[in-house]
Every structure is written in C-alpha cells, then in structure tokens.
Amino acid sequence: MAYDELLADRVRQQLKDKNASFEERKMFGGLCFLVDDKMCVGVVKNDLMTRVDPDIYEQLLEEKGARKMDFTHRPMKGFIFVEPEGVDLDDDLGKWVQYCLDFNPKAKSS
C-alpha cells in the first residue's frame, strides 16, 4: 500500500460532506484530490498532505502533527504534512480539509 487507504476514504467523505466537487489523481506516490483542477489535499503514505494559505502557514505548523512538506528536501511554503495523530479525529481531519478548501479559490493551477 503506497498510501493509507482508510485516510483517503475519510478525506473523500469529508469532501463529499462539504459538497466539494473533486477528482482523484495518483501522484507523489500517493493520492491527490483536485478541486477546480487544482491540487487541494492528499494522502502520502500515512500523512495528510495539505495545501493551505501561505498567510497562515506558520500558524498552522504549530498544530498537532503538522510539519513542513519537504518532499523534495526543500520545504514548500503553503504545503504541510499532517501526521496521523493530527487527523485521528474526524473533527481534526475536517478542519484541515476546510483549510485546504478555503485556500483553493486563491491557489494557482499547476
């Protein structure tokens, strides 16, 4: 298993509950959820991968389980990995998914 399929199912359900139209694409060795053709949120191994507003990036890094996304060994501002302990509860996962959805309209397409 390249990514946590249970976490992916939970993200999928959160997006549906929030009435977000999305598509799924395998990338980064995991699964990415695109909203409006833009990378929004994903699952890489056991971590939630989030794309959040760079204006609140530093603040969000202080949240439980959050760390800089250093996939390329260089932190990418606006991208945060959240370890399992930070998304164990559905409310916590929902909060992170909402951060991603809130930023999505401002995000640039890749």
Secondary structure, DSSP 8 states (H G I E B T S, - for coil): --B-HHHHHHHHHHHHHTT--EEEEEETTEEEEEETTEEEEEEEBTEEEEE--TTTHHHHTTSTTEEE--TTSS--TTEEEE-GGGSSSHHHHHHHHHHHHHHGGGS---
